Amino acid sequence: MEQNLIDAVALGGSVEAHSLTIWSLFFQADWIVKIVMLILIVASVWCWAIIFEKVVRLRKLHRDAGKFEDAFWSGGSLDDLYERIGSQPADPMASVFSAAMREWRRSAARGLTQASGLRGGLQQRIDRVMQVTLGREMETLERYVAFLASVGSTAPFVGLFGTVWGIMNSFQSIAMTKQTSLAVVAPGIAEALFATALGLVAAIPATVAYNKISTELGRYAGRLEAFAGEFSAILSRQLEEEVVRRWERLRTVAADSMQTGDGIAIARCRKSMSRRSSM
């Protein structure tokens, strides 16, 4: 009876010597397990920072895109809208619009919008500029998103490595003390399992956030592509109208010249019309 009482007192003292609070599990762990825990904690904090930044930014982008679309489809002049945006647009949709308008103005200054033969090349060039701008903007938005996928796939295994290492130390303690009591190995096993818990804490939010943010980015990219397609169609119609107006002016001048009998004007109009058709 007295021997049992001594064993109970010794057992109780061994349990109290190892506190099982979160801070105690960290500070009493092996140095390799501590490194694993620190890696997982830093990865989790970084993931939450990325999640917060992407969620806030995506909401702002959708809000800004809605405002820009309202201004674009309001019926106002596209040149006035381009002047208001300036050379530093605030959101990706405005950047796509600004890049296309900049290329349009450069071509118009060189007189390429009035040449029917160069219309196809100008249209392809504008489409290419919009696609390049769209890709560059989406690449900026997708920055650090891949880190969420990496943490979601690797954090559980990093935590498992810490768990395996902690359990190995617990079994070594059993071999050294030659005691099979659970109180001897409980602190080490608790520290090891805490590493696994940290791995799951880092991996689960990262995986869920990666799926959600990737879906939202894909949706926003589709919105930009739809706008680029619509704007390309508008510019294509504008090019056709430019050519039609040019031909109408030439026909009007030719008709007036025929009525007045101005042979020199007729020759100039015919020469200009033949030049335009050859282009």
Secondary structure, DSSP 8 states (H G I E B T S, - for coil): -HHHHHHHHHHHHHHHHS--SHHHHHHTS-HHHHHHHHHHHHHHHHHHHHHHHHHHHHHHHHHHHHHHHHHHTTS--HHHHHHHHTTS-SSHHHHHHHHHHHHHHHHHHTTGGG-STTHHHHHHHHHHHHHHHHHHHHHHHTTTHHHHHHHHHHHHHHHHHHHHHHHHHHHHHHHHHT---HHHHHHHHHHHHHHHHHHHHHHHHHHHHHHHHHHHHHHHHHHHHHHHHHHHHHHHHHHHHHHHHHHHHHHHHHHHHHHHT-HHHHHHHHHHHHHHHH-
